[in-house]
Structure formats: structure tokens, C-alpha cells
Amino acid sequence: MRRAVLFVSLLVFGSALWMAFTGAWPWTRLQEASPIIVTRAYRIGADTLRSGETLGALFNRQGVASFDLVGLARTVGLDPRRLKAGLVFSFRKATDETEPSEITVRTGLGERLRFSRQLDSWGAVREPIRWTREVVRLDGQIRTSLYDALDESVPDDLLDRGERIRLAWDLADVYAWSLDFTRDIQPGDDFAVLVEREVSEEGEIRFGRVLAAALGTGGKQLTAFRFEEEGKEKFYDALGNSLKGAFLQAPVQFRRISSNFSRTRFHPILRRVRPHTGTDYSAAAGTPVMAAGDGTVARAGWLSGYGIVVEIRHRNGILTRYAHLRGTAKGVRSGVRVSQSDIIGYVGSTGLSTSAHLHYEFLVNGVPRDARRMRNDGGTPVPSPLRPAFELERDRLSRLLAAGSRPASLTRRGD
């Protein structure tokens, strides 16, 4: 037996030696790949449109002088007269040439413009920037403010600081009719929110929309669900009641109350006790001031100690007053109709004022009332024919809100 095994082994080894020397392999040899030869090397550089500079000057600096690129830009809708300083152009040049063969520029979040040269002729095309959209769940606990809570719970690689600020503002907008974030939110309150997060093919990240939210405050759970009704997207609670009320809880965003409605308040300038018939919101000078509700501008201009004011007349004998403004918004004047959340002016310190703030008054038939204690009637509920569709969407969003406890991507789809 051992002799047979030894004989077979010697036979195999001898056959292998014979095939190695003669090249008579029983299988096809792998062919060596041909070497890749780079015939032309390229380099890519960037140049920025400077303040006061023309597009032609930038092109000339990059050696593009053989034709009218500015004219070509116009043919694809790029108006050289409206370009802002800081726009970055990318130039692709062969190392043995002084003139680029390709120029690209981002003309917007969703588009780039590409110029390409073939021999002595140039062409230009608009290219869409693909964004991928995903639904992300975020949650956290509020210790000091909504800003800080989002900073603590949302990492930069999910949403950068600028996008977190946008999210905070939009989330405040969702609850603008039911919550005053300067008064109603307390340390220990918690939140969960579903948002759209969009990522471009170039790696940019932006916040899309709030889809749903749940805010636990004062022992209550306040939910909000985005739902499209007759082409418009609105927010409803779990029962299908609109979150939109007749008046905003506050006409400025992310501020603090520096003085409440009071019948006996010590005036810091007049140095005597007198009624304070409104609410003072401390905010940075220039902060936009919004109309608390739909109405008609009754006054826009200077009013004694109030400084620059805007007064809006609403239904049912209600008038709202916005005082100590730095100025009014463009087009805001007596007799003009405004809608809820329209910007009507900007926080200032005009009149009898010691610092930048908004003095906001709510008058019913000429009598000042504490706006924060007034009943705020909500909007209409989901129409009956749309009720089944709303309930399906509400249930879907509720399941996503309940999924997990840390920032997580829940769905993903192309834009």
C-alpha cells in the first residue's frame, strides 16, 4: 500500500515538473493585465469671485480668454450681473495647458453648472445635485432650553449647529399656538421628534421638515403630526384637531419675559408704580416681530412713550400692540391686511425703554388683558372625508416616534 502511494506521488510530482518546463498546462493561464498608461495629467484648482469683480475678470485670471464664456453662461440661465461675491468656481486643467478644459460652479443647493471644452468649442449644461432624504428620530431632555437640549442630543455628523438652530425654530413654530417656550417649558421636560435629514451627493447635510413631535411638559404629552390637506401641510394633535390657534402664544421667537402683565409695576424710567398693561419680551435688537393673528394694521409709526409701534385690529374687538420697535417691516402701514406670523417689525428700544425688547399688548374692546391667560381657540379639525387617511398617517408616525431612544435613521429614500 505504501509503495502504491509513493508511486502515485512521484508520478504527480514528475508530471508537474514536465508541464512547468514545457508550458503544457491543463488549464488556461491568467493573462497579465496591460499596464495603465496616463497620457495626460490633470490638476483641479478653485477660484472665488471677489467683491466687485466681474465673471469675465475671474475667467481671464484663469486663462480663459479664447471665447465669450460670460455669454455662454447667459444661455443656460446664469446671469453674471446677479452673482454674489464668494461664489467658488472649480477649474480642471491638463498639466501641459494653460486653459482649463472644464469649469464647474454650484449655482444652488440643488444644481451645478458645468462648462466643458472640446478642441476650440465650449458647451454648458445644468446638472442636478442629488439629495437623499431619510427620516431621523431625535429625543432628549430639556435642562435649560430647547437649543441646549438639541445640542446635547444631536451630534454634528447628524445635523450641524446651524441646522439644529433651524430645527429648534421650526419645532417652536409647530407649538406656537399652544406653548410659550419662555414660560411653559421647564427643566426635566422631554421631547421626541421625527425630522427629515437630507444628504447631498457631495456630503452636505441639511434639515428638511418636522414630521411629528411629542413634547412632555407639565404632566401632559403634547403630540403633533404633519398631514397634507388640500395641498397644504398642517399640524394636528392625536385626535385630529388643528394646532393652529387664532393667536400666537408669543410674537417673537426664543426670547425671555423680562416683565409680566401687572397692575402695580415699578417703572424703571419714570421711577414710580404704574400699571404694566402688556408683556415685555427681551430679545436682541433686530429680532423679527410677527403678527400674532390675522388682521388689519390700525397704526404704524411713533406713539409717545411707546416709541415706534404697530397696532393690528382683529375680529371680535381685539387689538394687538407691538411697541419700542427699531422699525417697521417693508409695506407695513395703516390699512394693510396682515396674516398671522407675517413679520411686521423688528425689536428695538425706542420710546421709554432701557434696553432692546418688545412690549406686547392684547386689548379687548379697548381694555388691556393678559394675553397669556386668554383662551386661544384652535383651528378646524381634519375634514371627515380625510379622517381615515389622517389616522393611517398618524399611526405610522406614532410607531416611528416610539422606535428607539437614541438618534437613529428610520427610513431612507431618494429625493
Secondary structure, DSSP 4 states (H G I P E B T S, - for coil): -HHHHHHHHHHHHHHHHHHHHH---SSPPPPPPPPP--S--EEEEEEEPPTT--HHHHHHHTT--SS-HHHHHHHTT--GGGPPTT-EEEEEEETT-SS-SEEEEEEETTEEEEEEEETTEEEEEEEEPPEEEEEEEEEEE-SS-HHHHHHHHS-TTTS-HHHHHHHHHHHHHHTTTT--TTTT--TT-EEEEEEEEEEETTS-EEEEEEEEEEEEETTEEEEEEEEEETTEEEEE-TTS-B--BSS-S-SSSS-EEEE--EEEEE-TTT-SEEEE-SEEEE--TT-EEE-SSSEEEEEEEE-GGG-EEEEEE-STTEEEEEEEEEEEPTT--TT-EE-TT-EEEEEB--SS-SSSEEEEEEEETTEEE-GGGS---B-----GGGHHHHHHHHHHHHHHHTS-SS-EEEEEEE-
